[in-house]
Amino acid sequence: MRILALDHGTVRIGVALSDEMQVFAQPLELIPATPFIEFIARVKTLVKEKEVELILVGMPRNMDGSYGPAAQRVREFVIALKEAVPMPIRTWDERLTSVTANRLLSEGNVRGEDRKAKVDKVAAAVLLQSYLDSITQS
């Protein structure tokens, strides 16, 4: 079974998927955040097609570990997601995932609009890989 990771944004949501052994994360796609009903429909399709057993949602935290307004938006998003997609949903600290994603894309010589279009799904993969690494170490 696989894990689907979501990097929540107000415009688009980055999506990544684990392999079946839950060892590796791979960027999958971007889904427009609105309209929410279409976003949910796409997530439901992915859950079924990819045999997902867990949805992981990035939880933004400040560098000191505190939560700000973005975290409240994610909490509300998770509540709505749980109502629409009845399956296990967890949040995971997403500090520096976008920074790491931008660095990886830069090192891969991805520039300009291409980088902007890919950063959210790569950030979702960074988030998911962090989670996968934590469960294999325990």
DSSP file (Angstrom, degrees, kcal/mol; ACC not computed):
  #  RESIDUE AA STRUCTURE BP1 BP2  ACC     N-H-->O    O-->H-N    N-H-->O    O-->H-N    TCO  KAPPA ALPHA  PHI   PSI    X-CA   Y-CA   Z-CA
    1    1 A M              0   0    0      0, 0.0     2,-0.2     0, 0.0    51,-0.2   0.000 360.0 360.0 360.0 153.6    0.0    0.0    0.0
    2    2 A R  E     -a   52   0A   0     49,-1.9    51,-3.2    48,-0.3    52,-1.0  -0.634 360.0-132.1-112.1 164.7    1.1    3.5   -0.7
    3    3 A I  E     -a   54   0A   0     16,-0.2    15,-2.2    -2,-0.2     2,-0.5  -0.966  15.1-152.3-116.4 134.2    1.1    6.9    1.0
    4    4 A L  E     -aB  55  17A   0     50,-2.5    52,-3.2    -2,-0.4     2,-0.4  -0.923  11.8-158.1-106.1 126.5   -0.1   10.0   -0.8
    5    5 A A  E     -aB  56  16A   0     11,-2.7    11,-2.0    -2,-0.5     2,-0.4  -0.866   2.7-160.6-108.8 140.9    1.4   13.3    0.4
    6    6 A L  E     -aB  57  15A   0     50,-3.0    52,-2.4    -2,-0.4     2,-0.8  -0.980  10.5-159.9-123.3 126.8   -0.1   16.7   -0.1
    7    7 A D  E     - B   0  14A   0      7,-2.7     7,-1.9    -2,-0.4   117,-0.1  -0.879  30.6-139.8-102.0  98.7    1.7   20.1    0.0
    8    8 A H        +     0   0    0     -2,-0.8     2,-0.3    50,-0.3     5,-0.2  -0.333  31.9 161.7 -69.2 135.3   -1.2   22.4    0.7
    9    9 A G        -     0   0    0     -2,-0.1    -2,-0.0     1,-0.1    -1,-0.0  -0.956  46.0-121.1-143.3 162.4   -1.3   25.8   -1.0
   10   10 A T  S    S+     0   0    0     -2,-0.3     3,-0.1     1,-0.1    -1,-0.1   0.764 112.8  28.9 -77.4 -24.0   -4.1   28.3   -1.7
   11   11 A V  S    S+     0   0    0      1,-0.4    22,-2.4    22,-0.1    23,-0.5   0.834 132.6   1.9-101.0 -47.1   -3.6   28.1   -5.5
   12   12 A R  E     - C   0  32A   0     20,-0.3     2,-0.5    21,-0.2    -1,-0.4  -0.963  60.1-136.9-142.9 158.5   -2.4   24.6   -6.1
   13   13 A I  E     - C   0  31A   0     18,-2.8    18,-2.2    -2,-0.3     2,-0.2  -0.972  18.5-137.6-122.0 122.1   -1.6   21.5   -4.1
   14   14 A G  E     -BC   7  30A   0     -7,-1.9    -7,-2.7    -2,-0.5     2,-0.4  -0.554  20.2-158.9 -77.6 141.4    1.5   19.5   -4.7
   15   15 A V  E     +BC   6  29A   0     14,-2.5    13,-3.2    -2,-0.2    14,-1.2  -0.973  13.4 175.3-127.0 135.9    1.1   15.7   -4.7
   16   16 A A  E     -BC   5  27A   0    -11,-2.0   -11,-2.7    -2,-0.4     2,-0.4  -0.933  12.7-152.4-133.8 159.8    3.7   13.0   -4.1
   17   17 A L  E     -BC   4  26A   0      9,-2.5     9,-2.0    -2,-0.3   -13,-0.2  -0.987   9.2-135.3-136.1 140.8    3.3    9.2   -3.8
   18   18 A S  E     - C   0  25A   0    -15,-2.2     7,-0.2    -2,-0.4     2,-0.1  -0.485  30.0-106.5 -84.9 163.3    5.4    6.5   -2.1
   19   19 A D    >   -     0   0    0      5,-1.7     3,-1.4    -2,-0.2   -16,-0.2  -0.325  42.7 -95.5 -75.4 173.2    6.3    3.2   -3.6
   20   20 A E  T 3  S+     0   0    0      1,-0.3    -1,-0.1     2,-0.1    -2,-0.1   0.785 126.7  52.8 -65.9 -27.4    4.5    0.1   -2.4
   21   21 A M  T 3  S-     0   0    0      3,-0.0    -1,-0.3   -19,-0.0   -19,-0.1   0.507 109.0-125.7 -84.3  -4.3    7.2   -0.7    0.1
   22   22 A Q  S <  S+     0   0    0     -3,-1.4    -2,-0.1     2,-0.2     3,-0.1   0.913  79.9 110.8  58.4  47.9    7.0    2.8    1.5
   23   23 A V        +     0   0    0      1,-0.3     2,-0.4   113,-0.0   113,-0.1   0.702  68.5  42.3-113.0 -40.4   10.7    3.5    1.0
   24   24 A F        -     0   0    0    108,-0.1    -5,-1.7   109,-0.0     2,-0.4  -0.887  63.5-149.0-119.7 143.7   10.8    6.1   -1.8
   25   25 A A  E     -C   18   0A   0     -2,-0.4    -7,-0.2    -7,-0.2   100,-0.1  -0.859  13.7-170.7-106.8 143.6    8.8    9.2   -2.5
   26   26 A Q  E     -C   17   0A   0     -9,-2.0    -9,-2.5    -2,-0.4     2,-0.0  -0.998  28.5-114.3-135.0 131.8    8.1   10.5   -6.0
   27   27 A P  E     +C   16   0A   0      0, 0.0   -11,-0.3     0, 0.0    95,-0.1  -0.395  37.3 176.4 -59.1 140.5    6.6   13.8   -7.1
   28   28 A L  E     -     0   0A   0    -13,-3.2     2,-0.3     1,-0.4   -12,-0.2   0.790  41.2 -50.4-114.8 -60.4    3.3   13.0   -8.8
   29   29 A E  E     -C   15   0A   0    -14,-1.2   -14,-2.5    92,-0.1     2,-0.4  -0.971  40.9-102.5-166.9 175.4    1.3   16.0   -9.9
   30   30 A L  E     -C   14   0A   0     -2,-0.3   -16,-0.2   -16,-0.2    87,-0.0  -0.947  27.8-164.1-112.8 138.6   -0.2   19.4   -9.1
   31   31 A I  E     -C   13   0A   0    -18,-2.2   -18,-2.8    -2,-0.4     8,-0.1  -0.989  27.8-113.1-121.6 130.6   -3.9   19.7   -8.4
   32   32 A P  E     -C   12   0A   0      0, 0.0   -20,-0.3     0, 0.0   -21,-0.1  -0.373  20.9-138.2 -58.0 138.5   -5.7   23.1   -8.4
   33   33 A A  S    S+     0   0    0    -22,-2.4     6,-0.2     1,-0.1   -21,-0.2   0.773  70.9  89.3 -72.0 -26.2   -6.8   24.0   -4.9
   34   34 A T        +     0   0    0    -23,-0.5     2,-0.1     1,-0.2    -1,-0.1  -0.963  68.6  38.1-130.2 149.0  -10.1   25.3   -6.1
   35   35 A P  S >> S-     0   0    0      0, 0.0     4,-1.8     0, 0.0     3,-0.8   0.517  76.9-154.3 -71.4 143.4  -12.8   24.4   -6.7
   36   36 A F  H 3> S+     0   0    0      1,-0.3     4,-2.8     2,-0.2     5,-0.2   0.837  89.7  60.4 -59.1 -36.8  -12.5   22.2   -3.7
   37   37 A I  H 3> S+     0   0    0      1,-0.2     4,-1.9     2,-0.2    -1,-0.3   0.866 106.7  46.5 -61.9 -36.1  -15.0   19.6   -5.0
   38   38 A E  H <> S+     0   0    0     -3,-0.8     4,-2.0     2,-0.2    -1,-0.2   0.861 110.6  53.0 -73.2 -35.8  -12.8   19.0   -8.0
   39   39 A F  H  X S+     0   0    0     -4,-1.8     4,-2.3     2,-0.2    -2,-0.2   0.949 110.4  47.7 -60.6 -48.1   -9.7   18.7   -5.8
   40   40 A I  H  X S+     0   0    0     -4,-2.8     4,-2.8     1,-0.2     5,-0.2   0.901 108.7  54.3 -60.7 -42.6  -11.5   16.1   -3.7
   41   41 A A  H  X S+     0   0    0     -4,-1.9     4,-1.9     1,-0.2    -1,-0.2   0.908 109.8  47.4 -59.4 -41.7  -12.7   14.2   -6.8
   42   42 A R  H  X S+     0   0    0     -4,-2.0     4,-2.5     2,-0.2    -1,-0.2   0.914 111.2  50.4 -67.5 -41.8   -9.1   14.0   -8.0
   43   43 A V  H  X S+     0   0    0     -4,-2.3     4,-2.8     1,-0.2    -2,-0.2   0.923 109.6  51.2 -61.4 -43.9   -7.8   12.8   -4.6
   44   44 A K  H  X S+     0   0    0     -4,-2.8     4,-2.0     1,-0.2    -1,-0.2   0.898 110.2  50.0 -60.3 -40.3  -10.4   10.1   -4.4
   45   45 A T  H  X S+     0   0    0     -4,-1.9     4,-3.0    -5,-0.2     5,-0.3   0.931 112.0  47.1 -63.0 -45.9   -9.4    8.9   -7.9
   46   46 A L  H  X S+     0   0    0     -4,-2.5     4,-2.7     1,-0.2     6,-0.2   0.909 109.5  53.8 -62.8 -42.4   -5.7    8.8   -6.9
   47   47 A V  H  <>S+     0   0    0     -4,-2.8     5,-2.0     1,-0.2     4,-0.5   0.915 115.7  39.8 -58.5 -43.9   -6.5    7.0   -3.6
   48   48 A K  H ><5S+     0   0    0     -4,-2.0     3,-0.7    -5,-0.2    -2,-0.2   0.955 119.0  44.1 -71.6 -50.7   -8.4    4.3   -5.5
   49   49 A E  H 3<5S+     0   0    0     -4,-3.0    -2,-0.2     1,-0.2    -3,-0.2   0.871 121.4  38.5 -64.1 -38.4   -6.1    4.0   -8.5
   50   50 A K  T 3<5S-     0   0    0     -4,-2.7   -48,-0.3    -5,-0.3    -1,-0.2   0.399 105.6-122.7 -96.8   2.2   -2.8    4.0   -6.5
   51   51 A E  T < 5 -     0   0    0     -3,-0.7   -49,-1.9    -4,-0.5     2,-0.3   0.955  40.7-170.7  54.8  56.4   -4.1    1.9   -3.6
   52   52 A V  E   < +a    2   0A   0     -5,-2.0   -49,-0.2    -6,-0.2    -1,-0.2  -0.585  22.5 179.9 -81.9 136.4   -3.3    4.6   -1.0
   53   53 A E  E     +     0   0A   0    -51,-3.2     2,-0.3     1,-0.3   -50,-0.2   0.561  69.4  27.4-109.9 -13.8   -3.7    3.7    2.7
   54   54 A L  E     -a    3   0A   0    -52,-1.0   -50,-2.5    33,-0.1     2,-0.5  -0.993  60.9-149.0-149.7 139.0   -2.7    7.0    4.2
   55   55 A I  E     -ad   4  89A   0     33,-2.2    35,-2.6    -2,-0.3     2,-0.5  -0.955  16.2-160.5-108.0 128.4   -2.8   10.6    3.2
   56   56 A L  E     -ad   5  90A   0    -52,-3.2   -50,-3.0    -2,-0.5     2,-0.5  -0.934   4.8-165.1-110.5 126.6    0.0   12.8    4.6
   57   57 A V  E     -ad   6  91A   0     33,-3.1    35,-2.1    -2,-0.5     2,-0.2  -0.945  23.2-118.6-116.9 130.1   -0.5   16.6    4.7
   58   58 A G  E     - d   0  92A   0    -52,-2.4   -50,-0.3    -2,-0.5    35,-0.2  -0.473  23.3-153.9 -67.2 129.1    2.3   19.0    5.3
   59   59 A M  E     - d   0  93A   0     33,-3.2    35,-2.0    -2,-0.2    36,-0.3  -0.921  13.8-135.5-107.3 113.6    1.8   21.1    8.4
   60   60 A P        +     0   0    0      0, 0.0     8,-0.4     0, 0.0     2,-0.3  -0.475  28.5 177.5 -71.1 134.1    3.6   24.5    8.3
   61   61 A R        -     0   0    0     -2,-0.2     6,-0.2     6,-0.1     5,-0.1  -0.962  30.6-112.1-132.5 151.2    5.5   25.5   11.4
   62   62 A N    >   -     0   0    0      4,-3.1     3,-2.4    -2,-0.3    33,-0.1  -0.375  40.3-102.5 -73.4 162.4    7.6   28.4   12.2
   63   63 A M  T 3  S+     0   0    0      1,-0.3    -1,-0.1     2,-0.1    32,-0.0   0.771 124.2  56.9 -61.4 -25.3   11.3   27.8   12.7
   64   64 A D  T 3  S-     0   0    0      2,-0.1    -1,-0.3     1,-0.0     3,-0.1   0.416 122.8-106.4 -84.6   3.0   10.8   28.0   16.5
   65   65 A G  S <  S+     0   0    0     -3,-2.4    -2,-0.1     1,-0.3     2,-0.0   0.326  79.2 128.0  92.8  -8.0    8.2   25.2   16.3
   66   66 A S        -     0   0    0     -5,-0.1    -4,-3.1     1,-0.1     2,-0.4  -0.282  57.7-117.6 -78.1 167.7    5.2   27.4   16.8
   67   67 A Y        -     0   0    0     -6,-0.2    -6,-0.1    -3,-0.1    -1,-0.1  -0.869  30.0-174.5-109.0 140.6    2.1   27.4   14.6
   68   68 A G    >>  -     0   0    0     -2,-0.4     4,-1.3    -8,-0.4     3,-0.6  -0.384  48.8 -68.4-116.6-164.0    1.0   30.5   12.6
   69   69 A P  H 3> S+     0   0    0      0, 0.0     4,-1.8     0, 0.0     5,-0.1   0.823 127.7  59.0 -60.7 -33.6   -2.0   31.4   10.4
   70   70 A A  H 3> S+     0   0    0      1,-0.2     4,-1.9     2,-0.2     5,-0.1   0.876 102.6  54.1 -64.7 -35.7   -0.9   29.0    7.6
   71   71 A A  H <> S+     0   0    0     -3,-0.6     4,-2.5     1,-0.2    -1,-0.2   0.882 105.2  53.4 -65.6 -37.7   -1.1   26.1   10.1
   72   72 A Q  H  X S+     0   0    0     -4,-1.3     4,-2.2     2,-0.2    -1,-0.2   0.902 107.5  51.1 -63.9 -39.9   -4.7   27.1   10.9
   73   73 A R  H  X S+     0   0    0     -4,-1.8     4,-2.2     1,-0.2    -1,-0.2   0.897 110.6  49.0 -62.8 -39.3   -5.6   27.0    7.2
   74   74 A V  H  X S+     0   0    0     -4,-1.9     4,-2.8     2,-0.2    -2,-0.2   0.899 107.9  54.2 -67.7 -39.5   -4.1   23.5    7.0
   75   75 A R  H  X S+     0   0    0     -4,-2.5     4,-2.1     1,-0.2    -2,-0.2   0.928 110.8  46.2 -58.3 -44.4   -6.0   22.4   10.0
   76   76 A E  H  X S+     0   0    0     -4,-2.2     4,-2.1     1,-0.2    -1,-0.2   0.891 111.7  52.0 -64.9 -39.4   -9.2   23.5    8.4
   77   77 A F  H  X S+     0   0    0     -4,-2.2     4,-2.6     2,-0.2    -2,-0.2   0.913 109.0  50.1 -61.1 -44.5   -8.2   21.8    5.1
   78   78 A V  H  X S+     0   0    0     -4,-2.8     4,-2.8     2,-0.2    -2,-0.2   0.894 108.4  52.6 -64.1 -41.0   -7.5   18.6    7.0
   79   79 A I  H  X S+     0   0    0     -4,-2.1     4,-1.7     2,-0.2    -1,-0.2   0.941 112.8  44.2 -59.5 -47.5  -10.9   18.7    8.6
   80   80 A A  H  X S+     0   0    0     -4,-2.1     4,-1.7     1,-0.2    -2,-0.2   0.886 113.4  51.6 -65.1 -38.6  -12.6   19.1    5.3
   81   81 A L  H  X S+     0   0    0     -4,-2.6     4,-3.0     1,-0.2    -2,-0.2   0.910 107.7  51.9 -64.4 -43.0  -10.5   16.4    3.7
   82   82 A K  H  < S+     0   0    0     -4,-2.8    -1,-0.2     1,-0.2    -2,-0.2   0.860 109.5  50.3 -62.6 -36.0  -11.3   13.9    6.5
   83   83 A E  H  < S+     0   0    0     -4,-1.7    -1,-0.2    -5,-0.2    -2,-0.2   0.861 118.6  37.8 -68.7 -35.2  -15.0   14.6    5.9
   84   84 A A  H  < S+     0   0    0     -4,-1.7    -2,-0.2     1,-0.3    -1,-0.2   0.803 123.4  37.6 -88.4 -31.3  -14.7   14.0    2.2
   85   85 A V  S  < S-     0   0    0     -4,-3.0     2,-1.9    -5,-0.2    -1,-0.3  -0.849  75.9-154.3-125.7  93.2  -12.2   11.2    2.1
   86   86 A P        +     0   0    0      0, 0.0    -4,-0.1     0, 0.0    -3,-0.1  -0.463  55.8  96.3 -75.8  85.6  -12.8    8.8    5.0
   87   87 A M  S    S-     0   0    0     -2,-1.9    -2,-0.1    -5,-0.1   -33,-0.1  -0.949  85.7 -59.7-156.1 169.7   -9.4    7.3    5.5
   88   88 A P        -     0   0    0      0, 0.0   -33,-2.2     0, 0.0     2,-0.4  -0.363  52.9-177.9 -60.7 131.4   -6.4    7.8    7.8
   89   89 A I  E     -d   55   0A   0    -35,-0.2     2,-0.3    -2,-0.1   -33,-0.2  -0.998   1.0-178.9-133.1 127.9   -4.9   11.3    7.4
   90   90 A R  E     -d   56   0A   0    -35,-2.6   -33,-3.1    -2,-0.4     2,-0.3  -0.888  19.4-135.6-122.9 154.5   -1.9   12.6    9.2
   91   91 A T  E     -d   57   0A   0     -2,-0.3     2,-0.3   -35,-0.2   -33,-0.2  -0.801  19.7-167.5-104.5 155.7    0.0   15.9    9.3
   92   92 A W  E     -d   58   0A   0    -35,-2.1   -33,-3.2    -2,-0.3     2,-0.1  -0.998  33.5 -95.0-145.1 139.2    3.7   16.1    9.1
   93   93 A D  E     -d   59   0A   0     -2,-0.3   -35,-0.1   -35,-0.2    37,-0.1  -0.296  35.2-174.6 -55.0 122.7    6.1   19.0    9.8
   94   94 A E    >   +     0   0    0    -35,-2.0     3,-2.2    -2,-0.1     4,-0.4   0.177  24.0 149.7-109.5  17.8    6.9   20.6    6.5
   95   95 A R  T 3  S-     0   0    0    -36,-0.3   -33,-0.1     1,-0.3   -36,-0.0  -0.286  76.3  -0.3 -54.1 131.2    9.5   23.1    7.6
   96   96 A L  T 3> S+     0   0    0      1,-0.1     4,-2.6     3,-0.0    -1,-0.3   0.500  91.4 123.0  69.3   9.2   12.0   23.9    4.8
   97   97 A T  H <> S+     0   0    0     -3,-2.2     4,-2.7     2,-0.2     5,-0.2   0.921  78.0  45.5 -66.4 -40.6   10.4   21.5    2.3
   98   98 A S  H  > S+     0   0    0     -4,-0.4     4,-2.6     2,-0.2    -1,-0.2   0.885 112.8  51.1 -68.8 -36.7    9.9   24.3   -0.3
   99   99 A V  H  > S+     0   0    0      2,-0.2     4,-2.2     1,-0.2    -2,-0.2   0.934 113.3  45.2 -62.9 -45.7   13.5   25.5    0.3
  100  100 A T  H  X S+     0   0    0     -4,-2.6     4,-2.7     2,-0.2    -2,-0.2   0.912 112.4  51.7 -63.9 -43.0   14.8   22.0   -0.2
  101  101 A A  H  X S+     0   0    0     -4,-2.7     4,-2.4     1,-0.2     5,-0.2   0.923 110.2  48.5 -61.1 -44.9   12.6   21.5   -3.3
  102  102 A N  H  X S+     0   0    0     -4,-2.6     4,-2.4     1,-0.2    -1,-0.2   0.899 111.8  50.0 -61.6 -40.7   13.9   24.8   -4.8
  103  103 A R  H  X S+     0   0    0     -4,-2.2     4,-2.8     2,-0.2    -2,-0.2   0.929 110.9  48.7 -64.2 -44.8   17.5   23.8   -4.1
  104  104 A L  H  X S+     0   0    0     -4,-2.7     4,-1.4     1,-0.2    -2,-0.2   0.911 113.3  46.9 -61.9 -42.6   17.0   20.3   -5.7
  105  105 A L  H  <>S+     0   0    0     -4,-2.4     5,-3.0     2,-0.2    -1,-0.2   0.886 112.3  50.4 -67.0 -38.4   15.4   21.9   -8.8
  106  106 A S  H ><5S+     0   0    0     -4,-2.4     3,-1.8     1,-0.2    -2,-0.2   0.920 109.1  50.7 -64.6 -43.8   18.1   24.5   -9.0
  107  107 A E  H 3<5S+     0   0    0     -4,-2.8    -1,-0.2     1,-0.3    -2,-0.2   0.797 108.2  54.1 -64.1 -27.4   20.8   21.8   -8.8
  108  108 A G  T 3<5S-     0   0    0     -4,-1.4    -1,-0.3    -5,-0.2    -2,-0.2   0.278 119.1-114.6 -87.8  10.8   19.0   19.9  -11.6
  109  109 A N  T < 5 +     0   0    0     -3,-1.8     2,-0.6     1,-0.2    -3,-0.2   0.798  62.0 154.4  59.8  32.5   19.2   23.1  -13.7
  110  110 A V      < -     0   0    0     -5,-3.0     2,-0.3    -6,-0.1    -1,-0.2  -0.831  24.4-172.1 -89.4 124.0   15.4   23.6  -13.7
  111  111 A R    >>  -     0   0    0     -2,-0.6     3,-1.2    -3,-0.1     4,-1.1  -0.739  29.9 -26.6-120.1 161.8   14.8   27.3  -14.2
  112  112 A G  H 3> S+     0   0    0     -2,-0.3     4,-2.2     1,-0.3     3,-0.4   0.013 122.5   5.8  49.0-127.7   12.1   29.9  -14.3
  113  113 A E  H 3> S+     0   0    0      1,-0.2     4,-2.2     2,-0.2    -1,-0.3   0.821 128.9  58.5 -62.4 -34.0    8.6   28.9  -15.0
  114  114 A D  H <> S+     0   0    0     -3,-1.2     4,-1.1     2,-0.2    -1,-0.2   0.915 108.6  45.5 -61.6 -42.1    9.5   25.2  -15.1
  115  115 A R  H >X S+     0   0    0     -4,-1.1     4,-2.2    -3,-0.4     3,-0.6   0.930 111.5  51.5 -67.6 -44.4   10.8   25.4  -11.5
  116  116 A K  H 3< S+     0   0    0     -4,-2.2     4,-0.5     1,-0.2    -1,-0.2   0.875 110.3  50.1 -59.1 -37.8    7.7   27.3  -10.4
  117  117 A A  H 3< S+     0   0    0     -4,-2.2    -1,-0.2     1,-0.2     4,-0.2   0.745 119.1  36.6 -73.0 -23.5    5.5   24.7  -11.9
  118  118 A K  H <X S+     0   0    0     -4,-1.1     4,-2.1    -3,-0.6     3,-0.3   0.649  91.1  86.7-103.7 -17.9    7.3   21.8  -10.2
  119  119 A V  H  X S+     0   0    0     -4,-2.2     4,-2.5     1,-0.2     5,-0.2   0.837  87.5  52.2 -60.6 -37.4    8.3   23.1   -6.8
  120  120 A D  H  > S+     0   0    0     -4,-0.5     4,-1.8     2,-0.2    -1,-0.2   0.898 112.3  43.7 -69.4 -39.7    5.0   22.2   -5.0
  121  121 A K  H  > S+     0   0    0     -3,-0.3     4,-1.6    -4,-0.2    -1,-0.2   0.845 114.9  49.8 -74.8 -30.6    5.0   18.6   -6.1
  122  122 A V  H  X S+     0   0    0     -4,-2.1     4,-2.3     2,-0.2    -2,-0.2   0.891 109.0  52.8 -69.9 -38.8    8.7   18.3   -5.3
  123  123 A A  H  X S+     0   0    0     -4,-2.5     4,-2.5    -5,-0.2    -2,-0.2   0.890 107.0  52.7 -61.4 -39.0    8.1   19.8   -1.9
  124  124 A A  H  X S+     0   0    0     -4,-1.8     4,-2.6     1,-0.2    -1,-0.2   0.888 109.4  49.3 -62.7 -38.6    5.4   17.1   -1.4
  125  125 A A  H  X S+     0   0    0     -4,-1.6     4,-2.8     2,-0.2    -2,-0.2   0.883 110.0  50.3 -68.1 -38.2    8.0   14.5   -2.2
  126  126 A V  H  X S+     0   0    0     -4,-2.3     4,-2.1     2,-0.2    -2,-0.2   0.926 112.2  48.4 -63.6 -44.5   10.5   16.0    0.2
  127  127 A L  H  X S+     0   0    0     -4,-2.5     4,-1.9     1,-0.2    -2,-0.2   0.944 113.9  46.0 -57.8 -50.7    7.8   16.0    2.9
  128  128 A L  H  X S+     0   0    0     -4,-2.6     4,-3.0     1,-0.2    -2,-0.2   0.892 110.1  52.8 -64.2 -41.3    6.9   12.4    2.1
  129  129 A Q  H  X S+     0   0    0     -4,-2.8     4,-2.7     1,-0.2    -1,-0.2   0.894 107.0  53.6 -62.9 -38.2   10.5   11.2    2.1
  130  130 A S  H  X S+     0   0    0     -4,-2.1     4,-1.7     2,-0.2    -1,-0.2   0.923 111.8  45.0 -59.7 -44.7   11.0   12.8    5.5
  131  131 A Y  H  X S+     0   0    0     -4,-1.9     4,-1.9     2,-0.2    -2,-0.2   0.936 112.9  50.0 -64.4 -47.3    8.1   10.8    6.8
  132  132 A L  H  X S+     0   0    0     -4,-3.0     4,-1.7     1,-0.2    -2,-0.2   0.902 109.6  51.7 -60.0 -41.6    9.2    7.6    5.1
  133  133 A D  H  X S+     0   0    0     -4,-2.7     4,-1.2     1,-0.2    -1,-0.2   0.884 108.5  52.4 -61.8 -38.1   12.7    8.0    6.6
  134  134 A S  H  X S+     0   0    0     -4,-1.7     4,-0.7     1,-0.2    -1,-0.2   0.856 110.0  46.8 -69.3 -34.5   11.2    8.5   10.1
  135  135 A I  H  < S+     0   0    0     -4,-1.9    -1,-0.2     1,-0.2    -2,-0.2   0.776 110.6  51.7 -80.7 -24.3    9.1    5.3    9.9
  136  136 A T  H  < S+     0   0    0     -4,-1.7    -1,-0.2    -5,-0.2    -2,-0.2   0.736 108.4  52.9 -80.5 -20.9   11.9    3.1    8.6
  137  137 A Q  H  <        0   0    0     -4,-1.2    -1,-0.2     1,-0.2    -2,-0.2   0.679 360.0 360.0 -84.4 -18.1   14.2    4.3   11.4
  138  138 A S     <        0   0    0     -4,-0.7    -1,-0.2    -5,-0.1    -2,-0.2   0.482 360.0 360.0 -92.2 360.0   11.8    3.4   14.2
